[in-house]
Amino acid sequence: KKDIPAVNFIIHEIHCRRNIEICPYCSDSIPKSEMKNHIESEHVQVTCKCRMKMENSLLKDHEASSCPLRPVLCQFCDIQLAFNKLQEHELYCGARTEPCGRCGRHVLLRELKEHPRACG
């Protein structure tokens, strides 16, 4: 899968046929001696804490960006909770009030960012 000078092609092809395999899962070129380890570390099926099954190589990205149990911070109180609990928590948490430092009115936390425009 790489450009090889025509002069070296036959020697290179012999070397590759003896020493390199194409992974049946990802089509990467892997040394034959490392193929078993490659498949076990990259392509073995694992189960995330959310019970979704996937290849081991995809687990980190899943946990960081799409797992419903990934940890996230509430925008109002900075408490860490699972992503699938965030919306319900923020509905409750954003409904709390704090007094405005300028006008003294109690303002919902979810409206606190826009309040200065209405407060004057």
N, C-alpha and C positions, 0 to 999 in steps of 0.2 A: 504493500500500500504506500510505497514511497518511490520517488524517482531515483533510479539507479543508472549510473553511466553505462552505456551499451557495452563498453569494454569489460566491466565487472559483472555484467548481468548473469552470466552462466554460473560463475562461482557463488554469487550472492543467492541465486535461486537454489542451488544445491544446499547451501548453508541453511536457508530458511526451511526447506522441506525437511531437513533433519532435526532442526532445533525449535521451530516456531509452529504454533497451532493457532487457529482462529477460534476464539471463544464462541460457542454456539448460542450464547445468550446476548452478548453485546457486540460481537464481531471485532473485538480488539485482537491485536496480534500479541500473543502471550508465549513466553518460552515454555516448551513442553514440560520442563521440570517444575514450573510454577503453576501449571494449569489447575491442578487439584486445589491448591491453596487459593488461587484466584476465585474459583467457583465457590469455595466454602466461605471466603471472606466477603465477596461482592454479591453473589447471586443466591445464597441460601435464603430461604423464606424465614422471616422473623415476624413476631407479633408485637405491635406497639401497645403501650398501656391503654390505648383506646380500643383495642381488640382488632384493629385493622391489620391485615397481613400484607407484607410487601418484601421486596428484596432488601437485604441488609444495606446495600449501597444507597438506597433511597430513604432510609430511616431518618438520618439527620435532617434532611430538607423537610421531610414530613413533620417531624417534631418541632422544627423552627417556624414553619409557615402555614401548615394546613391541619395539624392535629387539633381536634376539638378540646383536648385536655392540655394544650400548651399553656404555659403561664403568661399572663398579661397583667398590666397595671390598670387599675381604675383611673380614669382621667380626673376624677374629683377628689379621691382620698389617697391615691397611690398604694392601695392595698393590692397585693398580688393574688390573683385567682385564676381558675381555669377559663379559657376562652369561651367555652359553652355556657358559663355562668355570668359572663360579663354584662350582657345586655340587661338581664333581669336586675343585677346588682346596680348598674348605672341608672336604671329607671328609678330605683329607690334612693340611691345615693345623691343623684342630681336633684331630687325633690327636697333635699335639706336646704335650709336657708342660712345666710350669713348677713350681718348688717353691712351696708355700704359705708365706706369710710367718708364719703362726701355728703350724701343726703341722709344717711341714717336709716333708710328703708331696709327692710329685710328682703333679700333677693335670693331667688332659687340659684343653687350652684350651677345648674345647667344654663342659666341666663346671665351669669356673672361676667362673662367675656363681652357680651353685647351691652350690658347695663351702662357703662360709662357714656355711651352715645345718647341714651335716653336720660341719664342723670344730669348731664350738663356740666 
